[in-house]
Amino acid sequence: MTGEHERPDVEALRATLERRFRTVESTIDVGGRAVALTHPASAEDLIDEAEFERDERMPYWAEIWPSARVLAAHVARLNGVGRSLLELGCGAGLVATAATLAGFRVCATDYYEDALLFAELNVRTHTGRTLETRLVDWRRLPTNLGRYDYVIGSDVLYERSYGALVARAIDVTLAQGGEAVIADPGRVSADEFIRDAAKRGLHIAGHGRLPFVEGQIRQQISLYRLRR
């Protein structure tokens, strides 16, 4: 991503994204605070057949998933002052915004550069702080991501191969004494993730199941907390 001195101001960034995308604002309660999150109006609008043919890439980042809402509420209750946090798959930036509001120094990562731009917009709009972002492919994980006090992700286990990839990403980025938190609605690789994490010395320190109900959506979201 660009250096801070090269970043457009928040309104210029908003104008750029609104020219490129059909956007909406979704107002979401995050720890008792209303966050108006700007994101694409429809993920289906962003499907690129060439990208899907190349590596089955789908623009899931544009949706505001129930797991992200549950994780954002969890993170908002933490004291992040003086602590670092890495998000695996930031989407449009709901959880990154909650983490920044909680005082964390946040590095947000995603497979899509456009997701990072929306995350930057939302964090800067609600906090006035500049978000650190990295374009990351879990299959080719950068070796210089560093280590963080918290490593988090929401709804990142939806492909069979992702269980092992997410466990490895946590293993190489979680600081000693740190904690990982993964929010998951029961995706296909959740069990493999837990098994692979255990092989790496990452064990469940807590597991809560929280209901999510909105309109016709009914989900039970697991919050897996892992430590070494």
Secondary structure, DSSP 8 states (H G I E B T S, - for coil): ---GGG---HHHHHHHHHHHS-EEEEEEEETTEEEEEEEES-GGGG--HHHHHHH----GGGS--HHHHHHHHHHHTS--TT-EEEEES-TTSHHHHHHHHTT-EEEEEES-HHHHHHHHHHHHHHH----EEEE--GGG--TT---EEEEEEES---STTHHHHHHHHHHHHEEEEEEEEEEESS-TTHHHHHHHHHHTT-EEEEEEEEEEEETTEEEEEEEEEEE-
